[in-house]
Amino acid sequence: MADLTPTPDRPGLHVSKPSPSAPARGSAVCHCGARATATGDVQVKALVGGYTANHGPAHQKEGRK
């Protein structure tokens, strides 16, 4: 399986949760240079919300940011 972890060359968002009892893990890298990681279901949900609202898709909607 390919490594899906985002990098500056391949920005994006990656979330994993190997089992229902394991905590979620997430990482995000934006082409603007911002990066973040999170562990735990609540923290990963916040990471996804922040990335979606302020990076990745938000940059595409607003053009340059």
C-alpha positions in Angstrom: 0.0 0.0 0.0 1.2 3.5 -0.8 2.1 6.0 1.9 -0.8 8.4 2.0 0.8 10.9 4.4 0.6 14.4 3.0 3.9 16.2 2.2 4.7 19.7 0.9 5.1 18.0 -2.6 1.7 16.2 -2.1 -0.4 18.4 0.1 -3.7 17.1 1.5 -5.4 15.5 4.5 -5.0 11.9 5.7 -7.1 10.3 8.5 -6.8 6.8 9.8 -8.6 4.7 12.4 -7.5 1.1 12.2 -10.2 -0.2 14.5 -13.3 1.1 16.3 -11.4 1.0 19.6 -8.3 2.7 18.4 -7.9 6.5 18.4 -8.1 8.3 15.1 -4.9 9.9 13.7 -4.8 12.7 11.2 -2.3 14.8 9.4 -2.6 17.7 7.1 -0.3 19.7 4.9 -1.4 22.6 2.8 0.4 24.1 -0.3 0.6 27.4 1.7 3.0 25.7 4.1 0.6 25.1 7.0 0.8 21.6 8.6 -0.9 19.9 11.6 -1.3 16.5 13.2 -3.9 15.2 15.6 -4.5 12.1 17.7 -7.9 11.2 19.1 -11.3 11.3 17.5 -12.3 14.7 18.7 -9.0 16.3 17.8 -9.0 14.7 14.3 -12.5 15.9 13.7 -11.3 19.5 14.6 -8.3 19.1 12.3 -10.5 18.1 9.4 -12.9 21.0 10.0 -10.0 23.5 10.3 -8.3 22.2 7.2 -11.5 22.2 5.1 -12.5 25.7 6.3 -9.1 27.4 6.0 -6.8 25.4 3.7 -7.1 22.8 0.9 -10.6 23.3 -0.5 -10.8 26.9 0.9 -7.8 28.0 -1.2 -9.4 26.5 -4.3 -12.7 28.4 -3.8 -11.0 31.7 -3.0 -8.3 31.5 -5.6 -5.1 32.6 -4.0 -4.8 32.9 -0.2 
